[in-house]
Amino acid sequence: MRVLICGGGVIGASIAYFLSRRGVEAIVVERTGLACAASGKSGGFLALDWCDGSPLAPLARRSFALHARLAQELGDEWGYRRLDTYGGSMGLRHRSAAHSIGWLSRGVVVDQHLGSAETTAQVHPGRFTAAMMRAAQAQGTRLHLGQVAGVVRRGSRVAGVEVAGEIIEGDIVIIAMGPWSILAAAWLPLPPIFGLKGHSLIFETGSKVPGEALFLEYRETTGAVQSPELFPRPDGTTYVCAIPSESPLPIDPAALRPDPDAIEQLERMCTNLSPVLASSGVLARQACYRPSTRDGLPLIGRLAGIEGAHVATGHSVWGVLNAPGTGEAMSELIIDGTARAVDLQPFDPGRFAPIDPTRIAGC
């Protein structure tokens, strides 16, 4: 059996890793570069129980456990650590601070303990993706750089993908291209996938910021309320994200750029939130699109009517968290015929009607 995985993000790399552990040949086809989009530019925050009460809960809990196990098994080259997580605000109604966070401005009130080292953790998402891919390659997976131009069929089943005018043959095709999975709707019966743009900064803070994650509400002078997330990392950097945007998804991931006004707005916010951030150098000003669906749940599983066609995308803000569980479940689905560790029924792509392929053909 040969499995072709379209997309070299954290989902594609995780599927490749779990397939390779069971001796299945896999080829990951990536257009631009490994973890070039949200898999390399997201916060990498992990939570055990923040999805409780939703259909995502079993996948999140399984994935949280797998993250800890993978850090032990693969040597943790990606900054995995458990941490405390706090919530607070700046510029809203007066609250009493319950927690003292010394690197924040005096106007920031931290009044919630959202998670402990038992329930929240973090990884560097790009390094995690790269490590999963290296581990898969060590067990026979191949990474092929090139743009997928179509899915080849023989009768009612997939037979490969077209890349640069050549056919890469395969028995299984998995679409795992994040928000760009929508392009595959021209070849396969896929429901709509949307890209939600967010902006982020990476500061060089050194040892000035301890390992504690923060989720804040911040009122701007205009009255608008933003929701910045701050994640100090073990490598001496601090990641801050906020400022959503409705900018259209570019067809080419390499063409993705942050909105200058959003970055300027985010820098002003960080200056007000923390004197440490105000005095630290900015290593990266960036943006990414997180893939989402109409109901906020990912698409994971077989595509109806075409044997061997699968999809794994639409994980929204929980892509890095839920990548290991998705990879494990997809490997079970493909090899064993059903996923055992996690029930994939809530994520069945068939819950939505497929998009009209003529809407994609001109892209």
Salt bridges, closest charged atoms under 4 A:
GLU25 OE2 - ARG2 NE 3.10
GLU25 OE2 - ARG142 NH2 3.31
ASP52 OD2 - ARG61 NH2 2.86
GLU73 OE1 - ARG21 NH1 3.39
GLU73 OE2 - ARG69 NE 3.27
GLU77 OE1 - ARG134 NH2 2.39
ASP84 OD1 - HIS113 NE2 3.06
ASP111 OD2 - ARG95 NH1 3.58
GLU169 OE2 - ARG154 NH2 3.53
GLU217 OE1 - ARG95 NH2 3.63
ASP235 OD2 - ARG127 NH2 3.27
ASP252 OD1 - ARG31 NE 3.74
ASP259 OD1 - LYS197 NZ 2.75
ASP259 OD2 - HIS199 NE2 3.82
GLU264 OE2 - ARG268 NH1 3.37
GLU267 OE2 - ARG285 NE 2.71
ASP295 OD2 - ARG351 NE 2.74
GLU307 OE2 - ARG157 NH1 3.01
GLU328 OE2 - ARG62 NH2 2.66
GLU332 OE2 - ARG340 NH2 3.68
ASP336 OD2 - ARG22 NH1 2.80
ASP336 OD2 - ARG340 NH1 2.36
